[in-house]
Amino acid sequence: MRLRIGAGPSVFRMGRENGASLALFLAASAWGLYWFPLREMEKVGIHGTWTVAWFNFFPGVILIPYVLWYRKTEGRELRKVLFIGAATGIGLGLYASSMVFSSVIRATLLFYLTPIWATLIGWLWLGERLTAGRYVAIGGGLLGLWLMLSGASGASEPLNIGDLFALLAGMLWGLGAAGMKRWPEAPVATTSMAQFLLAVVFCAAAGQWATSDPAPTLEMLRASFPLTFFGSAFVLLPSIFVIFWASRIVYPGRGGILMMSEVMVAILSASILLPEETLSTLQWIGGATILAACVIEVRTSAA
């Protein structure tokens, strides 16, 4: 048997990409429960975009000391950090807000048109190759989304403001993912901090000037503190680090499809915990199609 000396780096690269793909899939799955603390905050009187601002506050603040301590390395590439942070931060704010103003299932599905935007941006901006396998995976993802939207209750209703937020969020997240891939030198901690703090600023400004929801009182913030702090500091923050790290390795088109794992978790959890969120047989078929598209994309060596 002849040993292929040059295969080492290629095999290592493939293993690294597969590991990053798995990490991205699992981290995105955790985001399927993002809606839960937002709905719980509503029970103590915090409403609208204020819930999103409060939930993103702690991760951003936690990262400030780290970024200041390592400012020589974390302070580099400020323009690139702000570009990625603004795209993903405002996208995150819009996405979370969409789950407040629309149904969890509907908002999640509309957000996950992200692979289309991410693939187009990756092709135009990064020169990402569109292979047959990726066409099949994206087509499968879109088919699954169409089936799930067709089977959703109220799917024929006109788009509301929450639905529009979800669509815009997907576009911005795709742009931010392309920025992460184009500029892997942008420090992860500073980028994450920018994302969280810009999401807080955007959502607080929206709550103050664009909606009629009153600002939360100190008592409301105190009542929601345990769940908000634990969920944001110990779930949201680690998962976004994983997503940012993996997004520097995985191409935007693949990343968008892998992050569809959030769709399944969001739909399952919402259908169980929210009486008004129900699943039809057609939606289950759509969900299975989305998972199949994820498997096809991971098995494709096009990245």
C-alpha positions, -999 to +999 in steps of 0.1 A: +000+000+000+014+034-009+013+060+018-001+094+008+023+118+026+003+149+016-030+138+030-022+148+066-031+185+065-062+178+045-074+152+070-066+175+099-086+203+082-115+180+075-115+168+112-114+204+124-143+214+102-164+184+113-157+192+150-166+228+145-198+217+126-208+195+155-201+222+181-221+247+161-251+223+158-251+217+196-247+254+205-275+264+182-297+237+198-294+255+231-307+287+214-339+268+208-349+277+244-341+314+240-378+322+240-384+307+275-368+334+297-383+361+276-418+347+282-410+343+319-400+379+322-434+389+308-450+372+339-433+398+362-443+427+340-413+432+316-426+433+281-415+438+245-380+446+235-372+454+272-370+416+278-344+412+252-323+442+264-324+428+300-315+393+290-285+404+269-272+428+296-253+404+318-232+386+291-221+420+278-212+433+312-194+401+322-171+404+292-160+440+299-133+432+325-118+405+303-117+428+273-101+456+293-075+433+309-064+419+276-070+452+257-037+449+238-049+418+220-087+422+223-086+458+212-073+450+177-094+451+145-119+475+161-137+483+128-141+446+119-153+439+155-179+467+153-191+455+118-196+419+130-210+430+164-235+454+148-248+429+123-251+400+148-261+422+177-290+440+160-298+407+143-300+390+177-321+418+191-345+416+161-347+378+163-354+378+201-379+405+197-397+386+169-404+358+194-421+384+217-443+399+189-450+367+170-454+331+178-422+312+187-425+287+159-434+312+132-406+336+142-380+308+144-390+294+109-388+328+093-355+335+108-341+303+094-343+316+059-308+326+071-290+299+049-303+316+018-289+350+027-257+334+042-250+314+010-257+343-013-234+366+008-208+339+010-209+334-028-207+372-036-183+383-009-162+353+000-162+334-033-178+304-016-183+275-040-219+264-047-216+226-053-243+201-061-244+189-025-249+223-011-277+230-036-294+198-024-289+207+013-302+243+008-331+230-013-339+205+014-338+231+041-361+254+021-385+226+014-386+217+051-393+253+060-420+256+034-437+224+048-435+237+083-449+271+074-476+254+053-486+233+082-485+260+109-517+274+123-523+309+110-497+305+083-520+322+058-522+353+079-503+384+067-468+390+081-468+410+113-440+432+128-426+401+146-424+382+113-406+412+097-381+413+126-374+376+121-367+381+083-344+411+089-326+392+117-318+363+094-303+387+068-282+405+094-270+373+110-260+359+076-240+391+070-223+388+104-214+352+098-198+361+065-178+388+084-166+363+109-154+340+081-137+369+062-120+383+093-111+354+116-085+377+133-113+397+150-111+388+187-139+366+198-144+381+233-145+417+220-168+407+191-192+389+216-192+419+240-200+442+211-228+420+200-245+418+234-241+455+243-253+466+208-283+443+212-290+459+246-287+495+232-308+486+201-336+469+221-337+495+249-339+523+223-367+504+205-385+499+238-382+536+247-391+552+214-406+527+190-431+508+213-455+517+240-441+492+265-430+509+297-394+505+310-392+478+337-391+489+373-364+479+398-388+454+414-394+437+380-357+434+373-351+420+408-378+394+404-365+382+371-328+383+381-322+346+390-335+331+357-322+360+336-287+358+351-283+321+350-298+317+315-277+345+299-244+340+318-242+302+318-261+293+286-263+322+262-227+334+267-209+300+263-231+291+233-223+324+215-186+318+221-189+284+204-210+298+176-184+326+169-155+302+171-171+277+148-183+304+124-146+312+117-141+277+105-174+267+089-186+285+057-217+307+062-239+285+040-231+254+060-233+273+093-267+286+085-280+251+078-264+236+109-279+263+131-313+250+120-310+226+150-324+256+169-356+252+149-362+217+161-356+225+197-377+257+196-406+239+180-405+209+203-402+230+235-428+256+224-453+228+214-448+212+248-448+243+271-470+267+252-506+255+247-512+278+217-481+265+198-491+232+181-475+210+155-493+194+126-482+162+107-469+184+079-447+203+103-432+171+116-424+161+080-408+195+075-387+192+106-374+158+095-366+173+061-345+201+078-326+176+098-319+155+067-306+187+050-282+192+079-268+157+075-264+161+038-245+194+043-222+180+070-214+150+047-206+173+018-169+181+014-176+214-003-165+238+024 
